[in-house]
Amino acid sequence: MRIARTRLNIAAATAASAGLALAALATAPVAGVAGAAPAAVPQTKAIPAITGHTLARDVPTPLTSAECEAKWQIACYNPLQYRTAYNLNSLYKKGITGKGRTIVIVDSFGSPTIQHDLDTYSKQFGIHSAKVNVVKWGKVPVFDPTNADMTGWAGETTLDVEMAHAVAPDAKIVLVETAVAETEGVTGLPEMMDAEKYLIDHGVGDVITQSFGATENTFPGFDQGDFSSIKKLRYAFEAANRKHVTVLASSGDGGATDYNADGSAFYDKPVNSWPSSDPLVTSIGGTQLHLDAKGDRVTPDSVYNDYGAGGGGQSHVFARPSFQNGVKSIVGTQRATPDVSMAAAVNGGAWVYSSYDPTAVGWDVYGGTSEASPLFSGIIALADQAAGHRVGNINSALYALAKHGAKGNGIVDVNDGTNNTYAGVTGYTAVDGYDMATGVGTVDALRFVPALARASRR
């Protein structure tokens, strides 16, 4: 049995009416029907924000956190612990479960066993399952379990779907499987943006979660100060902003730095990644939870920094947006990330079930901001239900809530003095208020969900 293996190398190698519209989309592959990509396409390598340990996949059932500590020297958590940690159970008792809302998840290739795996995951923890509506964008190739690129993305897909469902059990899930992995940028990122825009235009989805990113510095023209190759890819986010669809993105797993163009190494200086750095996107960073068996905190959250670190820092492409004017003394003249954070540390990672690889069926522990973004997408689905409408772009509301009585509004500051320094690049320290390690902090959903619903009234 393989005890533990790092996911960092895998990440580098893999680079890795609404109902009627959805029904039509799900019946057949979609071949770029709408929202054609701009002519200037970035030649860059986007990397899934998935990192850290994957425990042996022949584990027949999830272990307790104490057993994980004894066996692998890391804590491991299940969705019932997360529900306690984020104070979700009281919302469920009030009927706020994400019912009537739709989470869109975008991944290359997807997973051929995603419905079975979600069913197994849900049954294990006594959660009712949900139907995963799969939309194939383009000619998605037949899944090959010997292809490391495909299995890497299948792992990402599984994590995304199971984490979103764990938080919002009654939300609908739409999984968009794109035909080409975003490994060279020629047809990858534009394909994903095309797919997102098509769904947005057709009224499918209330919140989109993206667990991938490409370092801004790797886009064509960046070194010459020409940022058009990034800005020409924003059309899906602009459409989402118009239609009040919330867009989230993982802030990355390299702390204040990120991968170079081919994903083989980190930059030796502070950099940021897109789409997390886009002001039209809510950037989701990472924390480390410290929980007991029930899910209650034994110590406050700290910055995710073990087999990766929560991405954060200044964008070199986007100027400071107005919603960050209140923290300009911290962020300076540029857009800063993350905005808010959720669980992402490997030491305290999430149990996930998968069977897409017939040679490695069973339970794994995953970490990374790939976990954090889908977790937060569940929070948004709950807020959408509570509000009775889409909360849309939440960035202005998020910073306003943090400024005016954060704790009462369900925003929980992460200020324990830990940091996201990683790969030799000095990062940022979690201090009182906003910081570029965890953003405004994390959330207490019982208070945050109704506060966000109120703040988003139109």
C-alpha positions in Angstrom: 0.0 0.0 0.0 1.3 3.4 -1.0 1.3 5.4 2.2 1.6 8.9 0.9 2.8 10.7 -2.3 3.1 14.3 -3.1 0.5 15.9 -5.4 2.8 18.7 -6.4 4.5 16.8 -9.2 1.1 15.7 -10.4 -0.1 19.3 -10.5 2.8 20.3 -12.5 2.4 17.4 -15.0 -1.3 17.8 -15.4 -1.0 21.6 -15.5 -3.3 21.0 -15.0 -35.3 28.8 -18.9 -32.2 27.3 -17.0 -33.6 23.8 -16.6 -34.5 23.5 -20.3 -31.2 24.9 -21.4 -29.3 22.5 -19.1 -31.3 19.5 -20.4 -30.4 20.4 -23.9 -26.8 20.9 -23.1 -26.4 17.6 -21.3 -27.8 15.5 -24.1 -24.9 15.9 -26.5 -21.4 17.3 -26.7 -21.3 21.1 -27.4 -18.8 22.2 -30.0 -18.1 25.8 -29.2 -21.6 27.0 -30.1 -21.3 30.5 -28.6 -18.9 33.1 -27.3 -16.0 32.5 -29.7 -12.6 33.0 -28.2 -10.7 36.2 -29.1 -8.0 35.9 -31.8 -5.2 36.7 -29.4 -4.9 33.6 -27.3 -2.3 33.2 -24.5 0.4 30.6 -25.1 0.6 29.7 -21.4 0.3 26.8 -19.0 -2.5 26.9 -16.5 -2.2 24.6 -13.5 -5.0 23.1 -11.4 -4.9 24.3 -7.8 -4.6 20.8 -6.4 -1.6 19.8 -4.3 -0.3 17.9 -1.3 -0.8 14.3 -0.1 -2.9 11.7 -1.7 -3.2 8.8 0.7 -3.3 5.3 -0.5 -6.4 4.7 -2.7 -7.0 1.2 -1.4 -8.2 2.6 1.9 -11.6 0.9 2.2 -13.2 3.5 4.5 -12.1 6.9 5.8 -10.0 6.9 8.9 -10.6 9.2 11.9 -8.4 12.2 12.3 -6.6 10.5 15.2 -5.9 7.5 13.0 -4.5 9.7 10.3 -2.3 11.4 12.8 -1.0 8.1 14.0 -0.6 6.6 10.5 0.5 9.6 8.4 1.2 12.4 10.8 -1.5 14.6 9.3 -5.0 15.4 10.4 -7.9 14.4 8.0 -11.4 15.6 8.1 -14.8 14.5 6.8 -17.7 16.6 5.7 -19.5 16.3 9.0 -16.6 17.9 10.7 -16.5 20.7 8.1 -20.2 21.3 8.7 -19.6 21.8 12.4 -16.5 23.9 11.9 -18.3 26.3 9.5 -21.5 26.4 11.6 -23.6 25.0 8.8 -25.9 22.6 10.7 -28.1 25.4 12.1 -28.7 26.7 8.6 -29.7 23.2 7.4 -32.3 23.1 10.2 -33.7 26.3 8.9 -34.1 24.7 5.5 -31.1 26.6 4.0 -29.4 23.8 2.0 -28.8 25.3 -1.4 -32.2 24.0 -2.7 -33.1 25.6 -6.0 -29.6 26.9 -6.7 -27.0 25.6 -9.2 -23.2 25.3 -8.8 -21.2 25.1 -12.0 -17.8 23.3 -11.8 -15.4 23.6 -14.8 -12.7 21.0 -15.3 -10.8 19.5 -18.3 -11.9 15.9 -19.1 -13.9 15.4 -16.0 -14.4 11.9 -14.5 -16.3 9.0 -15.9 -17.3 7.8 -12.5 -18.3 11.1 -10.9 -21.9 10.2 -10.2 -21.0 6.8 -8.6 -18.3 8.4 -6.6 -20.5 11.2 -5.3 -23.1 8.6 -4.4 -20.6 6.6 -2.5 -19.1 9.6 -0.7 -22.6 10.8 0.3 -23.7 7.4 1.6 -20.6 7.0 3.7 -21.4 10.1 5.7 -25.2 9.8 5.7 -25.7 12.7 3.3 -28.3 12.3 0.5 -26.6 12.5 -2.9 -27.3 14.7 -5.9 -27.5 14.3 -9.6 -24.4 15.6 -11.4 -25.4 17.1 -14.7 -22.5 16.7 -17.1 -22.0 19.1 -19.9 -19.3 18.1 -22.5 -17.8 21.1 -24.1 -16.3 20.0 -27.4 -15.2 16.5 -28.4 -14.2 15.3 -25.0 -12.0 12.2 -25.5 -12.8 8.8 -24.0 -11.3 8.7 -20.6 -8.0 6.8 -20.4 -7.1 5.8 -16.8 -3.5 5.3 -17.9 -3.2 8.9 -19.0 -1.8 10.9 -16.1 -3.2 14.2 -17.5 -6.7 12.8 -17.5 -6.4 11.1 -14.1 -5.0 14.3 -12.6 -8.0 16.2 -13.8 -10.4 13.4 -12.7 -8.9 13.9 -9.2 -9.6 17.6 -9.4 -13.1 17.0 -10.6 -13.9 14.6 -7.8 -12.6 17.0 -5.2 -14.6 19.9 -6.6 -17.9 18.0 -6.8 -17.7 16.4 -3.4 -16.7 19.5 -1.6 -19.4 21.6 -3.2 -22.0 19.0 -2.3 -20.7 18.7 1.3 -21.6 22.3 2.0 -24.7 22.7 -0.2 -26.3 19.3 -0.3 -29.5 20.3 -2.1 -27.9 22.5 -4.7 -27.8 21.2 -8.3 -24.4 20.5 -9.7 -23.4 21.1 -13.3 -20.0 19.7 -14.2 -18.5 21.2 -17.4 -16.0 18.8 -19.0 -13.8 20.6 -21.6 -12.1 18.7 -24.3 -8.6 20.0 -24.1 -6.6 20.4 -20.9 -5.3 23.9 -20.3 -1.7 22.8 -20.8 -0.7 25.2 -23.6 -3.4 27.8 -23.5 -4.0 27.6 -27.3 -7.4 26.0 -26.8 -7.6 25.5 -23.1 -8.4 28.7 -21.2 -10.5 30.1 -24.1 -12.4 26.8 -24.1 -13.2 27.1 -20.5 -14.2 30.8 -20.9 -16.4 29.9 -23.9 -18.1 27.1 -21.9 -18.7 29.4 -18.9 -20.1 32.2 -21.1 -22.5 29.8 -22.9 -23.9 28.6 -19.6 -24.2 32.1 -18.3 -26.0 33.3 -21.4 -28.4 30.4 -21.2 -29.2 31.0 -17.6 -27.5 27.9 -16.2 -25.7 28.4 -12.9 -25.8 30.8 -10.0 -22.1 30.4 -8.9 -19.1 29.1 -10.9 -16.1 27.6 -9.1 -12.7 27.4 -10.9 -9.8 25.4 -9.4 -7.2 26.3 -12.0 -4.9 29.2 -12.7 -2.0 30.5 -14.8 0.7 32.8 -13.5 0.2 36.3 -14.9 3.8 36.5 -15.9 3.5 33.6 -18.4 0.9 35.3 -20.6 2.2 36.7 -23.9 3.1 40.4 -23.8 3.5 40.5 -20.0 7.2 41.3 -20.0 6.5 44.2 -22.4 3.6 45.5 -20.2 1.0 44.3 -22.7 -1.8 42.6 -20.7 -4.2 42.3 -23.6 -3.8 38.5 -23.8 -5.3 38.2 -20.3 -7.9 41.0 -20.7 -9.3 39.4 -23.9 -10.2 36.3 -21.9 -12.5 38.2 -19.4 -15.6 37.9 -21.6 -17.1 35.2 -19.4 -16.6 37.1 -16.2 -18.1 40.3 -17.8 -21.1 38.3 -18.8 -21.3 36.8 -15.2 -21.2 40.3 -13.8 -24.1 41.4 -16.0 -26.2 38.4 -15.1 -25.4 38.4 -11.4 -23.6 35.1 -11.4 -20.9 34.7 -8.7 -17.5 33.7 -10.0 -14.9 32.1 -7.7 -11.3 31.0 -8.3 -8.7 29.3 -6.2 -5.8 31.6 -5.2 -3.2 28.9 -5.9 -0.9 26.8 -3.8 2.5 28.6 -4.1 2.1 31.3 -1.4 3.4 34.6 -2.8 4.8 32.9 -5.8 3.5 30.5 -8.5 4.6 28.2 -11.3 6.6 29.3 -14.3 5.4 28.8 -17.9 5.9 25.0 -18.1 4.9 24.3 -14.6 8.3 22.8 -13.7 9.3 25.3 -11.0 8.2 28.3 -9.0 9.2 31.9 -9.8 11.8 33.2 -7.3 9.9 36.4 -6.8 6.3 37.5 -5.9 3.8 36.8 -8.7 0.1 36.3 -9.0 -2.2 34.1 -11.1 -5.3 34.6 -13.3 -8.3 34.1 -13.0 -7.9 34.6 -9.2 -6.4 38.0 -9.7 -9.3 39.3 -11.8 -11.3 41.9 -10.0 -14.5 40.3 -11.4 -13.7 37.1 -9.6 -13.7 36.4 -5.8 -10.3 34.9 -5.0 -10.5 32.0 -2.5 -7.4 31.5 -0.4 -6.5 28.7 2.1 -6.5 28.1 5.8 -5.6 25.2 8.1 -8.3 24.0 10.4 -7.5 22.5 13.8 -10.5 20.4 14.8 -11.5 17.7 17.2 -13.4 14.6 16.3 -16.7 16.5 16.3 -15.4 19.3 14.1 -15.1 21.9 16.9 -12.0 24.1 16.8 -9.3 23.3 19.3 -7.3 26.4 18.2 -8.1 29.2 15.7 -7.5 28.7 12.0 -4.0 29.4 10.7 -2.6 30.0 7.2 -2.4 27.0 4.9 1.3 26.3 4.6 2.5 22.7 4.5 2.7 20.8 1.2 1.7 24.0 -0.5 0.7 27.4 0.7 -2.3 29.7 0.2 -1.8 31.9 -2.8 -1.8 35.6 -2.2 -0.2 38.9 -3.1 -0.5 41.8 -5.6 -1.6 41.4 -9.2 0.8 42.9 -11.8 -2.0 43.2 -14.3 -5.0 44.7 -12.5 -5.1 48.0 -10.6 -6.7 48.1 -7.1 -10.4 47.8 -7.6 -12.7 50.1 -5.7 -13.9 47.4 -3.3 -10.3 47.3 -1.9 -10.0 51.0 -1.4 -10.6 50.5 2.3 -7.5 48.3 2.5 -5.3 50.4 0.2 -2.7 50.9 2.9 -2.1 47.1 2.7 -2.6 46.3 -0.9 -1.1 49.4 -2.5 -2.1 50.4 -6.0 -2.8 46.9 -7.3 -5.6 44.3 -7.0 -4.6 42.0 -4.1 -5.6 38.4 -3.4 -7.1 36.4 -1.8 -10.5 37.9 -0.8 -11.6 35.2 1.7 -10.3 31.8 2.7 -11.5 28.3 3.4 -9.9 24.9 4.4 -7.0 24.0 2.1 -4.1 22.6 4.2 -3.0 19.0 3.6 -2.5 18.6 7.3 -6.2 18.8 7.8 -7.2 17.7 4.3 -10.5 16.4 3.1 -11.5 12.8 2.6 -12.5 12.2 -1.0 -13.8 9.0 -2.7 -12.9 8.1 -6.3 -13.0 5.1 -8.6 -12.0 6.6 -12.0 -8.7 4.7 -11.9 -9.5 1.0 -11.6 -6.1 0.3 -10.1 -6.6 2.8 -7.2 -10.2 2.7 -6.0 -11.0 4.0 -2.6 -10.5 7.0 -0.2 -7.9 9.7 -0.5 -7.0 12.9 1.5 -6.7 16.0 -0.6 -5.6 19.5 0.1 -5.0 22.8 -1.7 -7.1 25.8 -2.6 -8.8 23.4 -5.1 -10.7 22.4 -2.0 -11.3 25.9 -0.7 -13.0 27.3 -3.8 -15.7 24.5 -4.2 -16.3 24.7 -0.4 -17.0 28.4 -0.8 -19.2 27.8 -3.8 -21.5 25.9 -1.4 -21.6 28.9 0.9 -22.7 31.1 -2.1 -25.4 28.6 -3.0 -26.8 28.8 0.5 -26.7 32.6 0.4 -28.5 32.6 -3.0 -31.3 30.5 -1.5 -31.5 32.7 1.6 -31.7 35.8 -0.5 -34.2 34.4 -2.9 -32.0 35.5 -5.8 -28.4 35.4 -7.0 -26.1 37.3 -4.8 -23.9 37.9 -7.8 -20.5 39.6 -7.6 -19.9 39.6 -3.8 -16.6 41.5 -3.6 -18.0 44.9 -2.6 -20.4 43.3 -0.1 -17.6 41.1 1.3 -15.3 44.0 2.1 -18.2 46.1 3.5 -19.2 43.2 5.8 -15.6 42.9 7.0 -15.4 46.6 7.7 -18.6 46.9 9.6 -18.7 44.5 12.5 -16.9 41.5 10.9 -17.7 39.0 13.6 -21.4 39.8 13.8 -21.5 39.5 10.0 -20.0 36.0 10.1 -16.5 37.0 8.9 -13.9 35.4 11.2 -10.5 37.1 11.1 -7.4 34.8 10.7 -4.7 36.7 12.6 -2.5 34.1 14.4 0.7 35.4 12.9 1.4 32.5 10.5 2.3 33.2 6.9 2.3 32.0 3.3 6.0 32.2 2.7 6.8 29.4 0.3 9.4 28.1 -2.1 11.9 30.7 -0.9 9.7 33.7 -1.6 8.7 35.8 1.4 4.9 35.9 1.8 2.4 37.7 4.0 1.5 37.3 7.6 -2.0 36.7 9.0 -2.7 39.8 11.1 -5.7 41.7 12.3 -8.0 42.7 9.5 -7.3 42.2 5.8 -4.0 40.6 4.8 -2.6 38.9 1.7 -2.4 35.6 3.4 -6.1 34.9 4.0 -7.9 38.0 2.8 -10.6 39.2 5.2 -10.4 35.8 6.9 -12.8 32.9 6.8 -16.6 32.5 7.6 -19.1 31.4 10.2 -21.8 30.4 7.8 -24.7 30.8 10.2 -24.0 34.5 10.4 -22.3 35.1 7.1 -25.0 33.6 4.8 -27.9 35.8 6.0 -25.6 38.8 6.2 -24.4 38.3 2.6 -28.0 37.7 1.5 -29.0 41.1 3.1 -26.1 42.9 1.6 -26.9 41.7 -1.9 -30.5 42.9 -2.0 -31.1 44.7 -5.3 
